[in-house]
Amino acid sequence: MHAARDGRRPDAVVQGRHPRNAHRIPPDLLLFRRRQRSLKQRGTRRRRPRTRRSSCDQTTTDEGHSQGGTQEGTSIVINISKKVLSQSELNLLQKGLSFCPSSKLDTFSLDIDLQRFYRLLRLKVQFMDKEVRGTKADIGALTPQQFDLYKKSKYLPPTSFHPVETVISLMSRDINQFIQDPKGLRNMRYNNNLTQIERESLKVLMGDKDVIYKPADKGGALVILDREYYIQEILSQLSNRDTYIQLDKDPTDEITGLISEVLSRYHEQGVVTDSLKDYLTKEFPCIPVLYTLPKIHKNLQSPPGRPIVAGVNSVLSPLSIFLDKVLAPFVQCDLKCCVLSA
């Protein structure tokens, strides 16, 4: 039904034949409400004016030391080194250690990601209808699948499934055409999240080897330390003979041999399977690294360091992960106590 020319509702609407249109708004009132809504949205979209940093935002804590204040949504930068930061360097550091500067396309990294994707496609097709089962010798023994542990595989699947290889070849051809094309990915525009001055400041900060940037132990601030002070703090902690012992040589080979001996003994007894033995054995272990985080909540002028040992990919890393998986079901209970302080 169409509306009457005099602006009144037609009889069909008045009689309730069309309940959906029973609450119809007059065109003039509807246009007025739409205009009010658009003006309200336009007012909320206005950007708030930026407030310039005043000179009192950067306070002096010691001679040659400065502590930088920050705006809302940025990281706190505490400079207790002898380095004097410019305003552009301070603004760059306020973005935090998790900030990732944008860069142009790296064709080498792109090719690595594509090869990993192609390998994943071939693996999906090869093991599509296959179910991984254990052997009879694995019955009653510990397997890595019981604890959801999987060692990173270096297996290369065959290239015999023609539909997948056709898709891979077409994708490779199209991507190569984009890269070789002057108007393709090589000259592709990207959102630059740094200004030219900030780019230059980033090069200056990365080239300065006299200072070290570390996150604070508590509070999430970024602390700038002199390298000499940072090394001296670590050496002073390592000199404590009640906690640390100086070794004559690297014990990695000795620990690796001991782990291999124990695993071989339990493997002969049928307690450990071949896959679990292979998982718990680190072929090329890395030496753990010790670093410290400054405790600025205890001393702002000369903060002590909290020692942390990074044992990723070390000789004891697989055993630590396995032990965590084994003990997880026993500690997932309602404890009646809690830790108040570490």
C-alpha positions in Angstrom: 0.0 0.0 0.0 1.2 3.5 -0.8 0.8 6.5 1.4 -1.9 8.9 0.6 -1.0 12.2 -1.1 -2.3 14.3 1.7 0.3 12.8 4.1 -2.1 10.6 6.1 -1.8 6.9 6.6 -3.7 4.7 4.2 -6.7 2.7 5.5 -4.8 -0.6 5.3 -2.2 0.7 7.8 -4.8 2.2 10.1 -6.8 -1.0 10.2 -3.7 -2.9 11.2 -3.4 -5.1 8.0 0.4 -4.4 8.1 1.6 -4.7 11.7 5.2 -4.1 10.7 4.3 -0.6 9.4 2.0 0.2 12.3 4.8 2.3 14.0 5.7 4.2 10.8 7.4 7.5 11.5 6.5 10.6 9.4 9.1 11.4 6.7 9.9 14.8 8.2 10.5 13.5 11.7 12.5 10.6 10.3 14.8 12.9 8.4 15.2 15.1 11.5 16.2 12.1 13.6 18.7 10.9 11.0 20.3 14.3 10.9 20.6 14.4 14.7 22.2 11.0 14.7 24.7 11.9 12.0 25.7 15.1 13.8 26.1 13.2 17.1 28.3 10.6 15.4 30.4 13.3 13.7 30.9 14.9 17.0 32.1 11.7 18.7 34.5 11.0 15.8 36.4 14.3 16.3 39.9 13.7 17.5 40.9 15.2 20.7 43.6 17.8 20.5 47.0 16.6 21.4 48.5 18.0 24.5 52.1 19.0 24.3 54.5 17.8 26.9 55.6 20.4 29.3 59.1 20.8 30.6 58.0 19.4 34.0 57.3 16.0 32.5 61.0 15.1 32.6 62.4 15.2 36.1 66.0 14.9 37.2 66.8 12.2 39.7 70.6 12.6 39.8 73.4 14.4 38.0 73.2 13.2 34.4 70.2 11.0 35.2 66.7 11.7 34.0 63.3 10.1 34.4 60.9 10.6 31.6 57.2 11.0 32.2 54.8 9.7 29.6 51.4 10.4 28.2 48.4 8.1 28.5 48.7 4.8 26.7 52.5 4.8 26.6 55.2 3.1 28.6 57.1 4.8 31.4 60.8 5.4 30.5 63.2 5.7 33.5 66.7 6.8 32.5 69.3 6.2 35.2 72.2 6.1 32.8 74.6 8.9 31.8 73.0 9.1 28.3 70.9 12.2 27.6 67.8 11.5 25.6 66.4 13.8 23.0 62.7 14.4 22.7 62.4 12.2 19.6 64.3 9.4 21.3 62.2 9.6 24.4 59.0 9.5 22.3 60.3 6.4 20.5 61.2 4.6 23.7 57.7 5.4 25.2 56.2 3.1 22.6 57.6 0.1 24.6 59.7 -2.9 24.0 56.8 -4.8 22.3 56.5 -2.1 19.6 57.4 -3.4 16.1 58.5 -0.9 13.5 57.0 -1.5 10.1 59.3 -2.4 7.2 59.1 -3.2 3.6 58.5 -6.6 2.2 61.2 -9.2 2.7 61.1 -11.6 -0.2 63.4 -14.1 1.6 61.1 -14.3 4.6 58.1 -14.6 2.3 59.7 -17.5 0.5 60.3 -19.3 3.8 56.7 -18.8 4.9 55.5 -20.1 1.6 57.6 -23.3 1.8 56.3 -24.0 5.3 52.8 -23.5 4.0 53.4 -25.9 1.1 54.8 -28.5 3.4 51.8 -28.2 5.6 49.5 -28.8 2.7 51.4 -31.9 1.6 51.3 -33.3 5.2 47.6 -32.8 5.5 47.0 -34.7 2.3 49.4 -37.5 3.2 48.0 -38.2 6.7 44.4 -37.3 5.8 42.9 -40.8 6.2 45.6 -42.3 8.4 45.4 -42.8 12.1 48.5 -42.8 14.3 48.6 -45.9 16.5 51.2 -47.3 18.8 52.9 -50.7 18.4 52.4 -53.7 20.7 55.7 -52.9 22.4 54.4 -49.5 23.5 51.6 -51.0 25.5 52.1 -50.2 29.2 55.1 -47.9 28.4 55.2 -44.1 28.6 54.7 -42.4 25.3 54.9 -38.6 24.5 51.4 -38.7 23.0 50.0 -39.5 26.5 51.3 -36.1 27.7 50.6 -34.2 24.4 54.3 -33.9 23.7 55.5 -33.8 20.1 59.0 -33.3 18.9 59.5 -30.9 15.9 59.6 -33.1 12.8 62.0 -32.6 9.9 60.1 -35.0 7.6 59.6 -33.8 4.0 56.4 -35.3 2.5 56.4 -36.6 -1.1 55.2 -34.5 -4.0 53.1 -37.2 -5.6 49.6 -35.8 -5.1 48.9 -34.0 -8.3 46.0 -31.8 -7.3 47.9 -30.3 -4.4 51.0 -29.8 -6.6 49.0 -28.1 -9.2 47.6 -25.6 -6.6 51.1 -25.0 -5.3 52.6 -24.4 -8.7 49.8 -21.9 -9.5 50.3 -20.1 -6.3 54.0 -19.9 -6.8 53.6 -18.6 -10.3 51.1 -15.8 -9.3 53.3 -14.7 -6.3 56.4 -14.6 -8.5 54.6 -12.5 -11.0 53.6 -10.0 -8.3 57.1 -9.8 -7.0 58.8 -9.3 -10.4 56.2 -6.8 -11.5 57.3 -3.2 -10.8 53.8 -2.5 -9.5 53.6 -5.6 -7.5 54.6 -6.6 -4.0 58.1 -5.2 -4.2 56.8 -1.6 -4.4 53.7 -2.3 -2.4 52.8 0.5 0.0 52.9 -0.1 3.7 51.7 1.8 6.7 54.8 3.5 8.2 54.3 3.7 11.9 57.4 5.8 12.5 58.3 9.3 11.3 61.6 10.1 9.6 63.0 11.6 12.8 62.0 8.5 14.8 63.7 6.3 12.2 66.9 8.3 12.7 66.5 8.1 16.5 66.1 4.3 16.2 69.4 4.0 14.4 71.1 6.1 17.1 69.7 4.1 19.9 70.6 0.8 18.3 74.1 1.9 17.6 74.8 3.0 21.2 76.5 0.1 22.9 77.2 1.9 26.2 73.6 1.5 27.5 71.2 -1.4 28.0 67.4 -1.3 27.8 65.6 -3.6 30.2 62.0 -3.9 31.4 61.5 -3.2 35.1 60.9 -6.1 37.5 57.5 -4.6 38.5 55.4 -1.9 37.0 56.1 -2.4 33.3 58.4 0.5 32.9 61.4 0.7 30.5 64.7 1.2 32.4 67.9 2.5 30.7 71.1 1.4 32.4 74.7 1.9 31.8 76.3 -1.3 30.5 79.2 -1.0 33.0 76.8 -0.9 35.9 74.7 -3.7 34.5 77.7 -6.1 34.1 79.0 -5.1 37.6 75.6 -5.9 39.1 75.6 -9.4 37.6 79.2 -10.1 38.6 78.5 -9.0 42.2 75.6 -11.5 42.4 77.7 -14.3 40.9 80.4 -13.7 43.4 78.1 -14.9 46.2 79.6 -18.4 47.0 76.6 -19.3 49.1 74.4 -19.3 46.0 76.7 -19.9 43.0 79.7 -22.2 42.4 82.3 -21.5 39.8 82.9 -24.5 37.4 86.1 -25.4 35.7 84.4 -26.5 32.4 81.0 -26.7 30.7 79.0 -29.6 32.2 76.6 -29.9 29.2 78.3 -33.0 27.8 78.4 -34.7 31.2 74.7 -33.9 31.8 73.8 -35.2 28.3 75.6 -38.4 28.9 73.9 -39.0 32.3 70.4 -38.4 30.8 71.2 -40.7 27.9 72.4 -43.4 30.3 69.2 -43.3 32.4 66.9 -43.2 29.4 68.7 -46.2 27.9 68.2 -48.2 31.1 64.5 -47.5 31.3 64.1 -48.1 27.6 65.5 -51.6 28.0 63.1 -52.3 30.8 60.1 -51.2 28.6 59.2 -48.2 30.7 60.1 -45.6 28.0 59.3 -45.9 24.3 61.6 -44.9 21.5 59.6 -41.8 20.7 59.8 -40.6 24.3 63.5 -41.3 24.6 64.0 -39.4 21.4 62.0 -36.4 22.8 63.8 -36.3 26.1 67.2 -36.3 24.4 68.4 -32.9 23.3 70.7 -33.3 20.3 72.2 -29.8 20.1 71.6 -28.1 23.5 72.1 -24.4 24.1 73.9 -23.0 27.1 71.5 -21.2 29.5 71.9 -17.4 29.7 71.7 -15.3 32.9 70.2 -11.8 32.9 68.7 -9.5 35.5 65.7 -7.2 35.6 66.2 -3.9 37.6 64.1 -3.6 40.8 63.3 0.1 40.6 60.7 -0.3 43.3 63.5 -0.9 45.8 66.1 1.6 44.7 65.6 4.1 41.9 69.2 5.4 41.9 71.0 2.0 41.9 68.4 -0.7 41.4 69.4 -4.3 42.3 68.9 -6.9 39.6 66.5 -9.9 39.8 68.4 -12.8 38.3 66.6 -14.9 35.6 68.1 -18.0 33.9 66.8 -18.4 30.3 67.1 -22.2 29.7 65.2 -22.4 26.4 66.5 -25.3 24.3 68.9 -26.3 27.0 69.9 -29.8 27.9 67.2 -29.9 30.7 64.5 -28.2 28.8 62.7 -31.4 27.5 62.9 -32.9 31.0 61.3 -29.8 32.5 58.5 -29.8 30.0 57.9 -33.6 30.6 57.9 -33.1 34.4 55.4 -30.3 34.1 53.0 -32.5 32.1 53.4 -35.4 34.5 52.7 -33.3 37.7 49.9 -31.2 36.2 47.0 -33.6 37.1 48.2 -33.8 40.7 48.4 -30.0 41.3 45.1 -29.1 39.6 43.1 -29.3 42.8 41.4 -26.9 45.1 44.2 -25.8 47.4 43.3 -24.3 50.7 46.4 -22.2 50.8 47.8 -19.5 48.5 51.1 -17.8 48.1 51.0 -14.2 49.4 54.5 -13.2 48.2 57.2 -14.8 46.1 
